[in-house]
């Protein structure tokens, strides 16, 4: 299998492949063709070559401008129900790990239902062995958009299940989710129920993926490592940068099965929980078939799914 892009072809598969050269990326931390200075021209070339439809081109242009897209009904009700049942079963059997926070700091333990409402509680990597989740995170409409941007099959390397809103401060995933280069991954957020106002819904700053790189440590990089004193006011400073750029925070209140896909540097977070409501959702982080997250190592071989995409897991 291979992908052609602007007359050049590269194979894709579980073995890492060299990416196509993109000579006009504005950041030294990488990116996709949608981040290049020539992105509008490249998008039109894809249309002219018949590689994308007019509707797909409009979705790509929205992604380029805003750093996210919403795919309505990416999963139908039956698929959402299957995913939720499978996740509930994994939680009840304690076969997945979860993390949560309290006054003593961060905790990790086998998933427990009575911890799901704790601060920033999330169940980790339900995609590792749960077929229903694997099918959902590579639902056709989701997989197609990942491929359009990545020009590669995708590797799902982390999933996070939330029963309640995280209330996490606004952040860019590049600060906490590590891929090399940092900007070469994407994320999806699948609504597993209708999301109500006051439930701690997801919020984001459209266009914030174009902010100048926020750097930490020595040598300067995009990863905000544990213990870095810059973490104390990180969210506040990031929100100030967005507001100074004239960007406005927007809430995401999707219907069940709707999916948000966002760029690695889109600024997003969780709003306060104002009502005793759940906010069931599934987040996935993806890289291309020629990249690996640091935990995997460059020679790792992700598991290939029947749909041609791949999964890795740290747990």
N, C-alpha and C positions, 0 to 999 in steps of 0.2 A: 504494500500500500504506500502511496506517496501523495504529497500535496504539491501543487504547482502554484507559485505566486510570482506574478510579473515575469513569467518566462523562465523561472528557476524552479527546480524540483528538488525536494528532499524526502527521504524515507522517514517514516515514523514507526515507532514500535517500543517495546519495553527497554531496549538498549538506548542510552542517551545518544542523541545525534547533535552535531554542530548546528546552531541556529543560522538562518540566513542572515547575512550582514545587513544591518540597518545603520546607514552612515549618518543619519540626520536626527538622531535621538537627542533631545535637549538635556537629559540627565545622564551623568556617568554611571548611574545605578541601573541602567538598562531600560526595558520597556518593550512594548509590542509595536507593530506597524501603525496602530492607531495613536501612538504617542509621537510619531515622527513629524517633522516640519512639513513633510509632503503627504500627510495623511489624507487630506481631501482629494488630492490627485490620485492617490493609490485607491481610494474608495471608488472613484469614478472609473478607474481602470478595471476594477473587479466587476462593475456593472457592465462595462463595454465588452468585457471578455465572457460575459454570461456566467460568471462564477457565483454571483449573488443576484437575487431578485431586487426589484425596486423597493419592496417593503423591507427587505433585509438591509438594503443600503440606508434607508431612513432610520432604521434601528441603530445601525452602526454610526451614523452621523450624530444621533442623539447621545450615544455612548461617548463619542469623541468630545462632544461639547460638555457633557454633564458628569461623566465618570460612572454612570450606572444605566441600566435599563430595567424595566419591569415587563415580565412576560406573563400576561394574564392566563390563568387556568393552565399553567404548564403541567400540572397534575390534575386529573379529574378526581371526583369525590371518592371513587372506589380505590384509586391508587393511594390517596391520602389516608383512607381508612386502613389499608393494608400496612402502610408505613407506621402509623400510630400504634396498631396492634403489635407489630414486631418490636418497636421500641419499648412499649410497655412490658412486653414479655422479657426483653433483655434486662430491663431495670428490675423486674420482680425476681428474676433468677440471679441477679447480682453478677452477671457475666461481663459487664462493662465498668470501667472506672469513671468516677466523677470528681470534679473539683468544686470547692466552695470556700467562702471567706467568712471569718468572724473576727472578733476583737483580738484573737490570738494569731491571726494571719491566715494564710492559704492552707487548705487541707485537701488531700487526695485519698480516696478510699473506694471500695466497691460501691456501685450505684445503690442508693437507698431512696425510696419514695419520700420518706419523711425529711430528706434534706433538699428536695427539689425547689423549695421556696426560699432557701438561704441566699445570702448575698452572692451574686454572680455565679449561682449554681449552674453547672453544665455537665452533661453526660458526654464522655469523650469517645470518639471513634466508633460509633455504632455502625459505620460502613464496613468495618473490618471483616465481619463474618455474617452480616445480615443482608440477605439477598434483596429483600424488599427495599431497603435503604439504597443499595447499590443501583437498583433500577430507577429509583426516584431521582437520585442526584445526577443521573445521566439520562433523564427523560429526554425524548427527542428534541424538543424546543430548546432545552437547556444545553444539551450537547452540541447542537448546531451552532448556537451563538458562541459557545466557548471555542469551537473550531474556527469560526469566522475571525475571531480576534487573535487566537493563538497561532493559527495556521498549522495546527498539529492536533493529534489526539491529546486528550487531557488525562492527567494523573490526579485522582482525588487523594490527598495525603493527610487530611484531617477533617473530621466532622465534630460538630458541637450541637447537642440537643438541649434546648431550653424549654422548661415547663412554664416558667415565669419570666417577666422582663428582667434583663440583667442589671439595669440602672448603671451600667458602666459609663464612665466619662467619655466624651468624644475622643477619638483616637484615629490614627491611620494604622492599618494592619501591618505595614512594614516595620513599625516599632516593636511588634510582638510576635509576628509570624515570619520565620526566617527562610528565605530562598535566595540563592545566589545566581544572577543579580537580583537585588531586592524587589524590583518592580515587575518581575516576570511571574506573577501569579494573579489569580482572580478568585472571587468568592461568590457563592450563591446563598440566598436566604429564602427558604421555602416556608410559606405559611401553612401550618397544619390545622388551623382553625381561622375563622373570621377574627381579625384583630380589632379590638375595641379601644376607643379613646380612654385614657387613664390606666391602661393595662401595663404601662411601661414600654410602650411601643418603640420600635426602632426609629431613630432620627438621623438625618444626614444633611450635609452641606453640598448641594449640587455645584459642580465645577471645582470643588476643592482639590481634586486630583491634580490640578495644574498649579498648585501653590509651589513655591520654591522648596527644595528639599530641606527638611528639618533634620539636623545632624546631632549626633551624640557621641561621646567618648573620644578616645585617641587610639588609632587614627580616626578622624571623623567618619561616622557611618550612620545608617538609618535605623539600626537596631538600638532600642532602649533596653539595656540589659538590667537584670535585677540588681538593686543596690545603687544604681546611678542616681545621684542627687537631683538630676534633672527630672526625675519621675514625680517629684513632689507636686509641682505645679504644671505638669505637662499638659493636661487636658485644658486647663484655663488658658495657657499660652496659645495652644492650638486654636481654641475658640476665638481668641482675640485676633489671631492672624486671619481667620476666616472672615470675621466681621470687618476688619480693616480692609479686606479685599472686596467688600460689598456683597458677600455671600450670605444667604439666609437659610436658617435651619428649617428643615421640613420633616414632618412625621410620615411614617409609612404605615398605613392602615389597610392592608390588603384583604382580599377575600381568600378563603381556604383554597389552596392549590396555586395561588399566585406566587411568582418567584421574582425576587430582586437579585440582579447580578451586578457586582460593583468592582471597580478597579482597586488595585492594591493600596493606592494612596487616597481613596475617597475618605473624607473625614466623617465618621459616624459614631453612634453610641446608643445608649439606652436611656429613655426618658424616665422620670420618677413614676413609681407605681402609686397611682392615686385611688385605685379601686381594687377590691379583692377579686381580681380576674386573672385567669391564666393567659399566657401569650406563647402557645406551643409553636415552636419553630425549629427548623433544622438548618444549620449553617455548614457549608462545605468550603474548604480551601483547595484550589486546584493549581497545579503547575503543568507545564508542557511535558511531552514525552522525552524531551532532551534535557530536562532539569531535575534536580532532586532536592528535597529539603535536607538540611544538614544532618538530621538524625539518621537518614537512610544511607548516606555514603554514596560516592559516585558510581560504584559498581553494583548497586542493588538492582534487583529486577522486580518491578511491581507485578502483581497478579493481573493477568488479562481477563477481562470480563467477556461475556458472550457478545456484548454490543461493540467490542473493539476498543473500549476505553480501559483504564487501569486504576488499581487501588494500591495504596501503601498505608501502613499504620504503624504508629509507635507503640501501641499497646496490644 
